[in-house]
Amino acid sequence: QGEQRGRQEGRQEALKEMAIKMMLNGIEPQSIVDVTGLTKDEIAQLSH
């Protein structure tokens, strides 16, 4: 159970890193939502 949670957290971190790179490359927030599955709120938090 702990191992599965760790993997899920790792995937979430990878998605957030991808979202940051996409933002830096000028990708629209909605496109980032579509590709990563993160919410607009999660993406907004990454930009601060």
C-alpha positions in Angstrom: 0.0 0.0 0.0 2.8 2.4 0.9 4.7 1.5 -2.3 1.7 2.2 -4.4 1.2 5.6 -2.8 4.8 6.4 -3.4 4.5 5.6 -7.1 1.4 7.7 -7.4 3.1 10.6 -5.7 6.0 10.2 -8.1 3.7 10.3 -11.1 2.1 13.4 -9.7 5.5 15.1 -9.3 6.5 14.1 -12.9 3.2 15.6 -14.2 3.8 18.8 -12.3 7.4 19.1 -13.7 6.0 18.5 -17.2 3.4 21.2 -16.6 6.0 23.7 -15.5 8.1 23.0 -18.7 5.0 23.4 -20.8 4.2 26.8 -19.1 7.8 28.0 -19.7 7.3 27.1 -23.4 4.2 29.2 -23.7 1.6 26.4 -23.8 -1.9 27.5 -22.9 -3.1 26.4 -19.4 -6.1 24.5 -20.9 -3.8 22.5 -23.1 -1.7 21.7 -20.0 -4.9 20.5 -18.3 -5.8 18.3 -21.3 -2.3 16.7 -21.5 -1.5 16.2 -17.8 -4.9 15.8 -16.2 -3.9 18.3 -13.5 -6.6 20.9 -12.6 -6.4 24.6 -13.5 -5.9 25.3 -9.8 -3.0 22.9 -9.5 -1.4 24.5 -12.6 -2.0 28.0 -11.2 -0.2 27.0 -8.0 2.8 25.9 -10.0 3.3 29.3 -11.6 3.9 31.0 -8.2 
